[in-house]
Amino acid sequence: MSNILYDFLADSALFHNGYIEDGYSKLTDEELKKILKNYREYVLDNKDLCDELTSKDGELSIQMESFNKFLPDNELLKQMALYMDKVIINDPIFEMTDFSREQSKVMNSYLGFNDISEINRQDLIKSIKYMKDITPMVAGRYVKFRPMSYVHEPPKDIPIYYSQSYFNDVLPKTIMEWFQQHAKVHNLTKSTDGGWVCKYGQELTPGRSIIIDFEGHNGKNSSIYFLFETKILELNDETRMVKFAQTLPNTPPSNQQFEAWVYQSINKSAQNFYNSIFKEVYNASLIGSTYLTTSPFVSKLISRDLSKTHTFESDVANLVLSLDLPVIKNASIEKIMDVRNNDGEAFKNFRVQLRKQVRELRGINDPNSLKYKLENISHELNEVQVYEVNKKFKQVKKDLFIDLGAFIVSLSTTLPTSGLSLLGGVGSLIKGYKDYTTYATKVKENPGYFLWKIKGKNIY
């Protein structure tokens, strides 16, 4: 299969259908944790993983965002298979292998959040099934998984930060102001079941729990903050050790304290958000990949501050993802991978034509005009080009049938009297086959041949 992660999973209980079907009920939590820890060690210790992910010369690669916990569905992966050589996705199993944060466990228990040291079996099964479902794409060397969640893992010990400027200076001024303008802050309140409920759409009032999002970001990684009361219990100047207690009172803070805390929390959220994106873009660049995000907010951030110019390949890739090609939507993963792997030249020809068609659209800013031109390209590829390939193959078969018919008649009249005529007939047959092969090769050069083959047509 040529995928380092799957080399482990193929022999692991994680990929065993019997275990998956019964929700791993035959395994205790400790047994399942041990398997996941072994997987984690296998991934982190494998020195060849980076080489497997790194793009070779001329190879087009996309790395999906990971901090947003995004897993592309089959339709998006099939669409990208039109243009990209490789798609790199965050490993959803590795994301569940860190059980080392004891202090976070205590804090989560105090606040009423889920125990992070416990395994969410439903999430694990969902991740396993996802990876198994796209196995054909992995086997086709098109999809790779990367443990990108590792760069976002928090430290084992909970850090304590302090800033006289309320962290307003942790990012360049223009970037921080942009985050502040897009920040959305909401109150959190305790629910009857011990959890927390967000008061979206309601006026922000002084309280001790808030959630922060950024306008235009459709992700799942909101920032939650709690305003604790801290009491120093013990201070040792010699060892520089401090012992303190934190509580979460039911009484709200003063307006001044609350506003300062909210301002500081927004700035800290901006710093964490920016650092997360920077890590992902930087790590994508290390392996020669283009970074893909589903968040309009992140897209604007990257265009504005992390990358001042769009690249040709990223622009073309974005336009390709906007194409509507029914052939791809109706085809199976297995069929697309089979054509890509066994008709590599057809895939390359199609990509060259696709690049040529959409590159002229890069400067179009009007959405309606862009949509119209994309529809024309889609029709040209999906209907006109596929029709032309089909018509040419029919003509080749028709010509071949006429030539073979003439050969059979000739063979039946000369066979009784001369072996030489038979030999000549075979030569004619070989010539006819060569002619057919030549015609077929020329037809395959048509950029529509790639889609024609995916559509399930048969040459013979």
C-alpha positions, 0 to 999 in steps of 0.5 A: 500500500506504500503508506507508513501509517497503514502498515501499522493499522493493517495488523492492528486491532484498530482496523479489525472489522470484528472489533469495530462492529462491536465498538471495541467492547472486547477490549478494556480501556487500558488495552485500547489505550495501550494500542493507541499509545503504541500507535503514537510511538510508532508514528513519532519514531518513524523517520521515513514519514516525512520522506513519504509526505514530501512532494517530489519534483513537479508533484502537486500536493495539498495539505488540509487544515488540521487544527479545525478538525476537518476531514474532507468527504469523498466528494471533495477528495474526488474533485481534487483528484482531477488536479492534485497528485497528493492530498495530505489529511490530519491523522484523526487517530493520532489525535486521540493518543495523548493521555498525559495531561494530568493537570488538565484532567483535574481542571476539566473535572472541576469545571465539569468538562469531559475527562480527556484521559478517557477514550471516546469510543464513538469518535474513535470508531468514526475516525477508523471508519473514515480511514478505512473507507478511503483505503483505495485512495491511500492504496493509490498513493493519492491520500496520505495522513499526517499527525499534524495535531502533534504540533498543536498539543498543549504542554504537559504542565499548565503554563501561567502567563502575565502581561502588563499590556494585556497581551496586546503586543504579542502580534504586530499591531495591524494583525492584532487590530484585525483580530480585535475587530473580528472577535465575537465574545459570548457569555457561558452559563452553567447548565442543569446537567453540569455542562456549559451553555453559550448565550449566542445572540445575547448582550455580553454581561459581566461574568466569569466564563466566556467563549471567543470566536472570530467572525467568518471562522466556521471552525470548532476551535472556539476559545473558552476562558474562566476568571478565577479568584486566586489566593496565595497559600505559600511562597518560598523565596529560596526555592521560588515555589508558590502554592496557591488555590483557585476558585470560581465564585458565583459572584460576577467581577466588577465591570472594570475587571471584566472588561480588562479580562475580556480584552486580555482574553481576546488578545490571547485568543488572537495569539493562539489562533495566529500561531496555530495557523502559522504552524500549519502553513509552515509545516505544509511548506516544509513538505512542498504542499499548498495549504487548504482551509475551509475557513473564510477567516483563515483564508483572509488571514493567510492572504493578508499576512502570511502570504502576500501573493497568491501562487499560480498553482493555488489559484488554479487549484481553487478554480478546479474545486469550483468546477461541477463535473457530474462524471466525477460525482457519479464515479466510485473512488476505486474507478478514479484511482484505477484510471489515475494509476493505470492511465497516468498519461491520460491524467497528465494530459487532462490536468494540462488542459484543465490548467490551460482552461482555468488559468485565464479565469484568475483575474476575474473578480465578478462572481457571476462572470466567474460562475458562467465561465466555469460552467462553460469549462465544465460543459466543454470537458464533461460533454464535448470532449467526452463525446469526441473521444467516444465518437473517435473510438467508435470510428476506429472500431468501425474501420477495424471491423471493415479491415478484418472483414476483408481479411476474412474473405481473402483468407477463406479463398486462399487458405486451401492453396497457399500457406503464403497467402495465410502468412500475408493475411496474418501480416495484414492483421498485425498491420491492422492491429498496429493501425488500431493501436496508433489510432487509439493512442492518438485518441488517448491524447485527447484531454477528455479521455481521462473523464471518458475512461472514468465514465466507464466506457470500454475501448473494445 
